[in-house]
Amino acid sequence: MGFRKVRSLAVGLFISVFACRVMAFQHLSRLSRFGHRSRFGTQSTFPSVFSLQEEIDPGVVEGTNLRIVKYPHPSLRASNDEITAEELKDGSIAQLAKEMFKMMYAAQGVGLAAPQVGVNKRLMVYNEQGDPKKWLDEVIMVNPKIVEFSDSKEIDMEGCLSFPDMSGEVERSKWIKVEAFNLKGKKMKKKYTGWEARIFQHEYDHLDGVVYIDRLSEKGRKEVETRVDELIQDFGEGGQL
């Protein structure tokens, strides 16, 4: 995800979204993020007012040679190698994560996986606030894995930075339990819920070569079929770096 979040002012409906695209917005409260009813009628506890910015394609970003790839770039479907202890020690992964954050913020996103910048490594970064000034909320996950999913699910709209100008309904677990390593090689365990759980699941899919359109219903796929064809036409079989 990358992952994003969109809001329809006409109907007063907040739609939570990811960046395969990650669209960023700034929340007024760290504990509460968006306020709408899911399709199952579950009430989320999030604010009704926040600063919202549309995601963008940042193109060339100062301080990095990375670019956000567009579907159908092969890196989005390729297998992703686990990061080694040697790579952590030599600082290359720390530098990659730093540059991924640059790209994520430039795209006004909240999350990004390494395959989305053409690097097939099991690395993901996110900041649920989508605000570079709130750097304490930055999370870097090395070789993450989901060890437990909740049986309860929730459906929300998702989009992806690698799939510009499109979105669709995706079912995700309401909570997950995760294991990963930090940049120092220390193992971490955490339980994610709500918006943060959705961000993680979206970005984690990228590490398995899964993109959000794979999780759309048959109806949802038909709704984005024309746009997907346009992406293939625009970026070709190899996509775009």
Backbone as CSV, one residue per row, in Angstrom:
resi,resn,N_x,N_y,N_z,CA_x,CA_y,CA_z,C_x,C_y,C_z
1,MET,0.212,-0.327,0.000,0.000,0.000,0.000,0.329,0.509,0.000
2,GLY,1.373,0.433,-1.717,0.942,1.445,-1.109,-0.472,1.583,-0.765
3,PHE,-1.146,2.459,0.166,-2.552,2.479,0.576,-3.073,3.882,0.719
4,ARG,-4.320,4.149,0.476,-4.859,5.503,0.529,-6.196,5.563,1.227
5,LYS,-6.743,6.770,1.362,-8.045,6.947,1.992,-8.800,8.032,1.270
6,VAL,-10.051,7.786,0.870,-10.822,8.777,0.152,-12.112,9.079,0.872
7,ARG,-12.639,10.286,0.652,-13.871,10.688,1.328,-14.839,11.282,0.329
8,SER,-16.087,10.857,0.325,-17.112,11.440,-0.523,-17.875,12.454,0.287
9,LEU,-17.707,13.747,-0.023,-18.391,14.799,0.706,-19.884,14.765,0.416
10,ALA,-20.266,14.277,-0.767,-21.667,14.291,-1.153,-22.510,13.428,-0.244
11,VAL,-21.986,12.295,0.165,-22.768,11.385,0.994,-22.243,11.301,2.408
12,GLY,-21.184,12.035,2.688,-20.634,12.048,4.040,-20.027,10.720,4.420
13,LEU,-19.518,9.985,3.431,-18.983,8.651,3.694,-17.476,8.663,3.608
14,PHE,-16.815,8.185,4.677,-15.372,8.046,4.630,-15.036,6.663,4.091
15,ILE,-14.144,6.625,3.113,-13.751,5.341,2.555,-12.279,5.110,2.812
16,SER,-11.985,4.069,3.571,-10.585,3.819,3.872,-9.936,3.099,2.698
17,VAL,-8.734,3.563,2.331,-8.065,2.998,1.180,-6.600,2.749,1.444
18,PHE,-6.015,1.767,0.788,-4.611,1.594,0.778,-4.009,2.130,-0.441
19,ALA,-2.010,2.551,-0.485,-1.075,2.493,-1.552,-0.514,1.766,-1.533
20,CYS,-1.751,-1.141,-2.526,-0.695,-1.126,-3.370,-0.528,-0.067,-3.444
21,ARG,-2.065,1.530,-3.535,-1.729,2.936,-3.472,-1.957,3.414,-2.084
22,VAL,-1.117,4.110,-1.706,-1.324,4.571,-0.378,-1.633,6.020,-0.458
23,MET,-2.824,6.419,-0.065,-3.151,7.820,-0.128,-3.087,8.402,1.259
24,ALA,-2.456,9.511,1.392,-2.201,10.050,2.717,-3.197,11.084,3.118
25,PHE,-3.435,11.122,4.378,-4.185,12.206,4.969,-3.668,12.411,6.365
26,GLN,-3.943,13.570,6.930,-3.462,13.883,8.268,-4.644,13.816,9.220
27,HIS,-4.498,13.023,10.295,-5.584,12.833,11.252,-5.464,13.845,12.386
28,LEU,-6.584,14.244,12.900,-6.559,15.138,14.049,-6.260,14.383,15.321
29,SER,-6.554,13.088,15.328,-6.291,12.295,16.522,-5.535,11.044,16.150
30,ARG,-4.512,10.693,16.898,-3.753,9.480,16.603,-4.541,8.232,16.968
31,LEU,-5.418,8.334,17.906,-6.165,7.167,18.361,-7.411,6.920,17.536
32,SER,-7.904,7.965,16.864,-9.104,7.794,16.054,-8.865,8.340,14.667
33,ARG,-9.328,7.594,13.607,-8.896,7.924,12.282,-9.994,8.186,11.273
34,PHE,-11.023,7.419,11.162,-12.083,7.749,10.227,-13.408,7.314,10.814
35,GLY,-14.500,7.899,10.358,-15.796,7.588,10.938,-16.832,7.211,9.910
36,HIS,-17.067,5.905,9.756,-18.127,5.465,8.852,-18.590,4.095,9.314
37,ARG,-19.650,3.619,8.709,-20.126,2.274,9.007,-19.647,1.342,7.911
38,SER,-19.143,0.209,8.320,-18.739,-0.786,7.345,-19.993,-1.424,6.761
39,ARG,-19.788,-2.262,5.771,-20.939,-2.946,5.169,-21.592,-3.898,6.147
40,PHE,-20.900,-4.234,7.225,-21.484,-5.122,8.228,-22.108,-4.331,9.365
41,GLY,-22.131,-2.999,9.233,-22.788,-2.172,10.223,-21.958,-1.885,11.446
42,THR,-20.674,-2.231,11.404,-19.813,-1.965,12.544,-19.414,-0.504,12.567
43,GLN,-19.602,0.163,13.688,-19.258,1.578,13.783,-17.792,1.742,14.140
44,SER,-17.056,2.441,13.283,-15.674,2.757,13.577,-15.615,4.021,14.415
45,THR,-14.563,4.177,15.214,-14.453,5.346,16.087,-13.349,6.252,15.592
46,PHE,-13.685,7.154,14.670,-12.709,8.036,14.053,-13.290,9.428,13.936
47,PRO,-12.459,10.458,13.759,-12.960,11.814,13.744,-13.711,12.146,12.475
48,SER,-14.587,13.135,12.541,-15.355,13.551,11.380,-14.649,14.660,10.623
49,VAL,-13.537,15.163,11.130,-12.808,16.238,10.483,-11.329,15.885,10.424
50,PHE,-10.730,16.003,9.231,-9.294,15.833,9.116,-8.823,16.496,7.843
51,SER,-7.509,16.694,7.744,-6.921,17.285,6.547,-6.700,16.181,5.531
52,LEU,-7.225,16.346,4.337,-7.180,15.295,3.324,-6.485,15.797,2.072
53,GLN,-5.503,15.032,1.550,-4.819,15.373,0.320,-4.887,14.195,-0.633
54,GLU,-5.157,14.496,-1.905,-5.185,13.449,-2.922,-3.776,12.955,-3.198
55,GLU,-3.660,11.644,-3.428,-2.353,11.077,-3.721,-1.887,11.558,-5.099
56,ILE,-0.584,11.560,-5.303,-0.021,12.010,-6.566,1.074,11.061,-7.015
57,ASP,1.430,11.127,-8.296,2.592,10.410,-8.789,3.763,11.372,-8.679
58,PRO,4.694,11.137,-7.761,5.763,12.103,-7.509,6.837,12.165,-8.585
59,GLY,6.896,11.127,-9.451,7.924,11.121,-10.475,9.310,11.085,-9.854
60,VAL,10.189,11.990,-10.291,11.548,12.065,-9.753,11.519,12.806,-8.425
61,VAL,12.103,12.194,-7.396,12.133,12.780,-6.063,13.583,13.007,-5.662
62,GLU,13.878,14.184,-5.194,15.242,14.519,-4.787,15.709,13.609,-3.648
63,GLY,16.920,13.112,-3.774,17.485,12.278,-2.723,17.316,10.797,-2.935
64,THR,16.705,10.400,-4.060,16.548,8.980,-4.351,16.405,8.756,-5.850
65,ASN,16.847,7.584,-6.284,16.659,7.177,-7.675,15.464,6.248,-7.822
66,LEU,14.774,5.987,-6.722,13.615,5.105,-6.757,12.460,5.767,-7.516
67,ARG,11.607,4.931,-8.101,10.372,5.385,-8.739,9.269,4.411,-8.360
68,ILE,8.064,4.895,-8.268,6.924,4.007,-8.004,6.510,3.359,-9.317
69,VAL,6.526,2.034,-9.342,6.192,1.315,-10.568,4.678,1.210,-10.716
70,LYS,4.248,1.140,-11.962,2.828,1.032,-12.283,2.530,-0.364,-12.828
71,TYR,1.360,-0.860,-12.508,0.898,-2.118,-13.083,0.854,-1.969,-14.601
72,PRO,1.379,-2.972,-15.332,1.740,-4.341,-14.927,3.245,-4.570,-14.791
73,HIS,3.946,-3.699,-14.103,5.385,-3.887,-13.933,5.665,-5.259,-13.321
74,PRO,6.636,-5.998,-13.863,6.903,-7.371,-13.398,7.278,-7.480,-11.924
75,SER,7.847,-6.425,-11.336,8.246,-6.517,-9.923,7.043,-6.689,-9.011
76,LEU,5.862,-6.296,-9.472,4.656,-6.429,-8.651,4.196,-7.885,-8.527
77,ARG,4.660,-8.733,-9.446,4.272,-10.148,-9.424,5.442,-11.076,-9.091
78,ALA,6.647,-10.536,-9.052,7.833,-11.370,-8.819,7.909,-11.829,-7.368
79,SER,8.669,-12.894,-7.139,8.897,-13.345,-5.765,9.848,-12.366,-5.084
80,ASN,9.734,-12.251,-3.771,10.533,-11.285,-3.010,11.427,-12.008,-2.019
81,ASP,12.711,-11.710,-2.093,13.701,-12.396,-1.258,13.673,-11.878,0.176
82,GLU,13.913,-12.793,1.108,14.065,-12.369,2.493,15.375,-11.597,2.649
83,ILE,15.348,-10.630,3.521,16.510,-9.788,3.774,17.456,-10.519,4.716
84,THR,18.732,-10.500,4.411,19.722,-11.239,5.194,20.318,-10.371,6.307
85,ALA,20.939,-11.034,7.251,21.608,-10.322,8.344,22.732,-9.443,7.803
86,GLU,23.404,-9.910,6.757,24.481,-9.133,6.147,23.954,-7.828,5.551
87,GLU,22.784,-7.892,4.944,22.191,-6.690,4.354,21.802,-5.682,5.430
88,LEU,21.368,-6.192,6.555,21.039,-5.288,7.658,22.301,-4.631,8.215
89,LYS,23.368,-5.396,8.277,24.611,-4.877,8.843,25.277,-3.843,7.939
90,ASP,25.181,-4.035,6.618,25.898,-3.123,5.723,25.164,-1.804,5.485
91,GLY,23.963,-1.681,6.046,23.253,-0.414,5.963,22.432,-0.207,4.705
92,SER,22.477,-1.155,3.771,21.763,-0.985,2.507,20.247,-0.983,2.688
93,ILE,19.757,-1.773,3.635,18.315,-1.835,3.858,17.829,-0.576,4.577
94,ALA,18.628,-0.077,5.497,18.268,1.177,6.166,18.169,2.314,5.159
95,GLN,19.113,2.351,4.208,19.089,3.387,3.177,17.883,3.214,2.269
96,LEU,17.578,1.979,1.909,16.412,1.706,1.073,15.136,2.162,1.770
97,ALA,15.005,1.832,3.056,13.813,2.230,3.814,13.690,3.752,3.866
98,LYS,14.805,4.426,4.060,14.808,5.891,4.110,14.304,6.476,2.801
99,GLU,14.770,5.924,1.695,14.357,6.422,0.389,12.905,6.046,0.080
100,MET,12.455,4.909,0.581,11.050,4.523,0.398,10.135,5.501,1.119
101,PHE,10.533,5.940,2.306,9.739,6.954,3.006,9.692,8.245,2.195
102,LYS,10.809,8.618,1.569,10.823,9.817,0.724,9.775,9.701,-0.382
103,MET,9.757,8.555,-1.030,8.794,8.334,-2.110,7.365,8.324,-1.588
104,MET,7.162,7.664,-0.454,5.826,7.564,0.127,5.259,8.936,0.458
105,TYR,6.057,9.758,1.121,5.587,11.091,1.492,5.388,11.966,0.251
106,ALA,6.270,11.822,-0.728,6.138,12.609,-1.956,4.850,12.255,-2.687
107,ALA,4.420,11.000,-2.546,3.174,10.548,-3.169,1.965,10.807,-2.270
108,GLN,2.213,11.421,-1.112,1.176,11.689,-0.124,0.502,10.384,0.304
109,GLY,1.354,9.365,0.532,0.862,8.054,0.901,1.064,7.742,2.362
110,VAL,0.556,6.587,2.786,0.727,6.144,4.171,1.512,4.840,4.283
111,GLY,1.821,4.208,3.147,2.578,2.967,3.196,3.152,2.612,1.837
112,LEU,4.202,1.820,1.836,4.854,1.426,0.589,5.626,0.128,0.816
113,ALA,5.533,-0.764,-0.150,6.297,-2.014,-0.110,7.414,-1.954,-1.139
114,ALA,8.520,-2.618,-0.853,9.686,-2.561,-1.730,9.393,-2.929,-3.185
115,PRO,8.559,-3.942,-3.459,8.272,-4.255,-4.866,7.660,-3.080,-5.630
116,GLN,7.019,-2.171,-4.915,6.402,-1.021,-5.576,7.416,-0.005,-6.069
117,VAL,8.662,-0.153,-5.640,9.726,0.707,-6.164,10.740,-0.142,-6.939
118,GLY,10.291,-1.305,-7.391,11.119,-2.158,-8.232,12.178,-2.948,-7.511
119,VAL,12.063,-3.076,-6.187,13.040,-3.831,-5.388,12.338,-5.045,-4.788
120,ASN,12.725,-6.225,-5.219,12.036,-7.432,-4.763,12.659,-8.006,-3.497
121,LYS,12.462,-7.259,-2.425,12.875,-7.640,-1.081,11.663,-7.585,-0.163
122,ARG,11.693,-8.383,0.913,10.561,-8.426,1.842,10.716,-7.294,2.877
123,LEU,10.407,-6.111,2.410,10.533,-4.899,3.212,9.325,-4.010,2.967
124,MET,8.773,-3.454,4.038,7.666,-2.521,3.907,7.825,-1.407,4.922
125,VAL,7.324,-0.224,4.560,7.355,0.926,5.465,5.973,1.551,5.475
126,TYR,5.632,2.174,6.592,4.377,2.927,6.624,4.381,3.918,7.769
127,ASN,3.513,4.874,7.653,3.225,5.848,8.700,1.729,6.107,8.615
128,GLU,0.982,5.570,9.550,-0.470,5.650,9.460,-0.980,7.084,9.437
129,GLN,-0.166,8.030,9.884,-0.562,9.433,9.859,-0.330,10.053,8.479
130,GLY,0.578,9.482,7.703,0.894,10.032,6.402,1.551,11.398,6.484
131,ASP,2.194,11.701,7.602,2.748,13.026,7.854,4.235,12.900,8.193
132,PRO,5.120,13.422,7.328,6.563,13.306,7.607,6.990,14.006,8.885
133,LYS,6.195,14.953,9.359,6.528,15.624,10.607,6.296,14.706,11.804
134,LYS,5.455,13.697,11.622,5.170,12.743,12.697,6.025,11.498,12.484
135,TRP,7.341,11.709,12.453,8.260,10.623,12.140,8.304,9.540,13.210
136,LEU,7.841,9.851,14.408,7.815,8.827,15.450,6.812,7.717,15.138
137,ASP,5.890,8.002,14.210,4.900,7.000,13.815,5.381,6.145,12.641
138,GLU,6.606,6.380,12.187,7.137,5.592,11.079,7.437,4.164,11.536
139,VAL,7.060,3.207,10.694,7.279,1.787,10.995,8.013,1.146,9.821
140,ILE,9.077,0.409,10.126,9.826,-0.338,9.122,9.743,-1.813,9.491
141,MET,9.294,-2.635,8.567,9.139,-4.057,8.809,10.044,-4.850,7.876
142,VAL,10.953,-5.612,8.460,11.855,-6.472,7.707,11.374,-7.914,7.821
143,ASN,11.215,-8.580,6.692,10.751,-9.978,6.650,9.509,-10.203,7.517
144,PRO,8.483,-9.386,7.345,7.288,-9.547,8.176,6.473,-10.774,7.786
145,LYS,5.698,-11.244,8.715,4.747,-12.313,8.411,3.547,-12.180,9.335
146,ILE,2.398,-12.538,8.815,1.168,-12.537,9.604,0.999,-13.930,10.187
147,VAL,0.944,-14.021,11.499,0.866,-15.328,12.153,-0.549,-15.679,12.581
148,GLU,-1.439,-14.687,12.604,-2.825,-14.967,12.982,-3.742,-13.881,12.424
149,PHE,-4.883,-14.327,11.891,-5.906,-13.423,11.381,-7.162,-13.548,12.245
150,SER,-7.917,-12.487,12.344,-9.219,-12.590,13.007,-10.207,-13.242,12.047
151,ASP,-11.185,-13.961,12.600,-12.246,-14.527,11.769,-13.194,-13.434,11.280
152,SER,-13.333,-12.401,12.067,-14.220,-11.305,11.681,-13.572,-10.464,10.584
153,LYS,-14.371,-10.089,9.607,-13.872,-9.352,8.450,-14.599,-8.012,8.315
154,GLU,-13.991,-7.154,7.510,-14.601,-5.869,7.211,-14.268,-5.498,5.771
155,ILE,-15.223,-4.911,5.079,-15.023,-4.516,3.689,-14.926,-3.004,3.607
156,ASP,-13.869,-2.537,2.945,-13.692,-1.107,2.706,-13.067,-0.905,1.333
157,MET,-13.110,0.335,0.869,-12.503,0.661,-0.412,-10.986,0.757,-0.285
158,GLU,-10.301,0.192,-1.259,-8.852,0.298,-1.328,-8.433,0.728,-2.717
159,GLY,-7.267,1.356,-2.772,-6.636,1.693,-4.031,-5.151,1.466,-3.859
160,CYS,-4.350,1.790,-4.866,-2.923,1.508,-4.786,-2.156,2.486,-5.661
161,LEU,-1.002,2.929,-5.170,-0.164,3.853,-5.928,0.298,3.250,-7.250
162,SER,0.347,1.933,-7.316,0.725,1.269,-8.557,-0.464,1.092,-9.498
163,PHE,-1.650,1.462,-9.030,-2.867,1.423,-9.831,-3.553,2.784,-9.754
164,PRO,-2.965,3.815,-10.368,-3.512,5.165,-10.221,-4.931,5.305,-10.752
165,ASP,-5.699,6.151,-10.063,-7.049,6.532,-10.498,-8.039,5.383,-10.546
166,MET,-7.943,4.481,-9.580,-8.929,3.406,-9.477,-8.969,2.890,-8.054
167,SER,-10.072,2.244,-7.686,-10.237,1.689,-6.346,-11.323,0.630,-6.377
168,GLY,-11.453,-0.113,-5.275,-12.472,-1.150,-5.201,-12.615,-1.690,-3.790
169,GLU,-13.701,-2.388,-3.535,-13.971,-2.928,-2.210,-13.145,-4.190,-1.952
170,VAL,-12.477,-4.211,-0.806,-11.617,-5.338,-0.431,-11.966,-5.792,0.981
171,GLU,-12.106,-7.090,1.149,-12.375,-7.655,2.475,-11.051,-7.951,3.177
172,ARG,-10.948,-7.504,4.428,-9.750,-7.749,5.235,-10.155,-8.195,6.633
173,SER,-9.230,-8.865,7.303,-9.441,-9.211,8.711,-9.422,-7.942,9.553
174,LYS,-10.264,-7.913,10.585,-10.334,-6.733,11.448,-9.080,-6.581,12.293
175,TRP,-8.464,-7.701,12.650,-7.205,-7.624,13.382,-6.277,-8.735,12.929
176,ILE,-4.993,-8.518,13.118,-3.973,-9.491,12.756,-2.865,-9.477,13.803
177,LYS,-2.151,-10.586,13.909,-0.954,-10.650,14.738,0.240,-10.848,13.819
178,VAL,1.281,-10.073,14.074,2.395,-9.979,13.148,3.733,-10.241,13.844
179,GLU,4.642,-10.850,13.115,6.031,-10.976,13.551,6.914,-10.392,12.456
180,ALA,7.980,-9.689,12.849,8.900,-9.074,11.893,10.200,-8.738,12.606
181,PHE,11.128,-8.192,11.847,12.394,-7.737,12.408,12.549,-6.246,12.141
182,ASN,13.269,-5.562,13.025,13.565,-4.157,12.770,14.927,-4.061,12.074
183,LEU,15.408,-2.857,11.845,16.659,-2.663,11.113,17.884,-3.171,11.872
184,LYS,17.731,-3.366,13.185,18.828,-3.898,13.983,18.791,-5.422,14.071
185,GLY,17.808,-6.031,13.399,17.692,-7.477,13.418,16.960,-8.020,14.622
186,LYS,16.346,-7.125,15.402,15.605,-7.554,16.585,14.181,-7.948,16.192
187,LYS,13.756,-9.114,16.690,12.426,-9.612,16.361,11.370,-8.852,17.145
188,MET,10.260,-8.550,16.486,9.152,-7.857,17.141,7.850,-8.608,16.876
189,LYS,6.942,-8.487,17.824,5.616,-9.069,17.687,4.593,-8.001,18.024
190,LYS,3.522,-7.938,17.244,2.525,-6.907,17.491,1.161,-7.323,16.951
191,LYS,0.122,-6.810,17.587,-1.234,-7.015,17.101,-1.737,-5.691,16.523
192,TYR,-2.275,-5.748,15.311,-2.808,-4.558,14.656,-4.313,-4.682,14.509
193,THR,-4.988,-3.564,14.643,-6.442,-3.531,14.468,-6.827,-2.360,13.571
194,GLY,-8.041,-2.427,13.039,-8.600,-1.299,12.308,-7.786,-0.834,11.118
195,TRP,-7.632,0.492,11.023,-6.950,1.138,9.905,-5.522,0.638,9.745
196,GLU,-4.790,0.511,10.851,-3.404,0.060,10.776,-3.322,-1.388,10.295
197,ALA,-4.274,-2.224,10.714,-4.305,-3.611,10.253,-4.546,-3.675,8.753
198,ARG,-5.391,-2.791,8.251,-5.676,-2.755,6.813,-4.452,-2.305,6.030
199,ILE,-3.762,-1.280,6.512,-2.537,-0.830,5.853,-1.542,-1.985,5.766
200,PHE,-1.327,-2.652,6.908,-0.334,-3.737,6.942,-0.717,-4.845,5.963
201,GLN,-1.973,-5.271,5.968,-2.389,-6.371,5.102,-2.214,-6.016,3.630
202,HIS,-2.497,-4.776,3.285,-2.347,-4.338,1.902,-0.875,-4.391,1.473
203,GLU,0.010,-3.837,2.308,1.422,-3.826,1.967,2.015,-5.233,2.010
204,TYR,1.558,-6.034,2.952,2.041,-7.409,3.066,1.698,-8.207,1.810
205,ASP,0.528,-7.974,1.254,0.149,-8.645,0.007,1.203,-8.414,-1.072
206,HIS,1.716,-7.196,-1.152,2.726,-6.890,-2.163,3.950,-7.797,-2.028
207,LEU,4.291,-8.146,-0.795,5.471,-8.982,-0.570,5.244,-10.417,-1.045
208,ASP,3.984,-10.789,-1.227,3.640,-12.111,-1.747,3.236,-12.060,-3.212
209,GLY,3.484,-10.910,-3.865,3.138,-10.785,-5.271,1.646,-10.655,-5.525
210,VAL,0.920,-10.277,-4.492,-0.537,-10.103,-4.596,-0.852,-8.617,-4.649
211,VAL,-1.729,-8.226,-5.559,-2.154,-6.831,-5.655,-3.642,-6.745,-5.330
212,TYR,-4.088,-5.552,-4.966,-5.427,-5.452,-4.393,-6.530,-5.874,-5.359
213,ILE,-6.302,-5.746,-6.669,-7.350,-6.141,-7.612,-7.588,-7.645,-7.577
214,ASP,-6.599,-8.411,-7.069,-6.774,-9.858,-6.926,-7.856,-10.181,-5.905
215,ARG,-8.113,-9.256,-4.994,-9.062,-9.496,-3.908,-10.439,-8.875,-4.167
216,LEU,-10.622,-8.298,-5.335,-11.922,-7.726,-5.664,-12.922,-8.829,-5.999
217,SER,-14.188,-8.539,-5.775,-15.244,-9.459,-6.167,-15.352,-9.463,-7.689
218,GLU,-16.128,-10.374,-8.224,-16.326,-10.419,-9.674,-16.910,-9.099,-10.178
219,LYS,-17.841,-8.553,-9.410,-18.429,-7.263,-9.766,-17.380,-6.162,-9.714
220,GLY,-16.550,-6.185,-8.659,-15.512,-5.175,-8.513,-14.501,-5.217,-9.637
221,ARG,-14.169,-6.419,-10.100,-13.214,-6.544,-11.192,-13.779,-5.979,-12.490
222,LYS,-15.049,-6.216,-12.697,-15.678,-5.671,-13.904,-15.677,-4.146,-13.882
223,GLU,-15.827,-3.582,-12.681,-15.875,-2.125,-12.558,-14.536,-1.462,-12.877
224,VAL,-13.438,-2.181,-12.638,-12.113,-1.586,-12.894,-11.471,-2.142,-14.164
225,GLU,-12.166,-3.008,-14.854,-11.582,-3.672,-16.017,-11.089,-2.683,-17.072
226,THR,-11.891,-1.673,-17.357,-11.511,-0.683,-18.363,-10.251,0.063,-17.953
227,ARG,-10.179,0.454,-16.672,-9.013,1.191,-16.186,-7.756,0.319,-16.202
228,VAL,-7.888,-0.947,-15.853,-6.750,-1.857,-15.889,-6.239,-1.992,-17.323
229,ASP,-7.152,-2.085,-18.269,-6.756,-2.165,-19.674,-6.004,-0.906,-20.094
230,GLU,-6.439,0.240,-19.564,-5.752,1.500,-19.866,-4.334,1.499,-19.315
231,LEU,-4.157,0.971,-18.099,-2.823,0.905,-17.501,-1.904,0.021,-18.336
232,ILE,-2.431,-1.109,-18.795,-1.638,-2.013,-19.621,-1.249,-1.319,-20.925
233,GLN,-2.179,-0.556,-21.481,-1.897,0.176,-22.706,-0.880,1.295,-22.469
234,ASP,-1.022,1.997,-21.354,-0.130,3.131,-21.055,1.278,2.678,-20.698
235,PHE,1.378,1.624,-19.883,2.675,1.229,-19.339,3.237,-0.052,-19.925
236,GLY,2.464,-0.695,-20.775,2.974,-1.863,-21.481,3.125,-3.073,-20.599
237,GLU,3.586,-4.135,-21.200,3.740,-5.397,-20.484,4.744,-5.284,-19.348
238,GLY,5.699,-4.362,-19.493,6.716,-4.228,-18.464,6.411,-3.186,-17.427
239,GLY,5.295,-2.480,-17.559,4.969,-1.422,-16.616,5.945,-0.267,-16.737
240,GLN,6.030,0.547,-15.703,6.891,1.728,-15.749,7.655,1.910,-14.450
241,LEU,8.915,2.239,-14.569,9.717,2.595,-13.393,9.661,4.095,-13.198
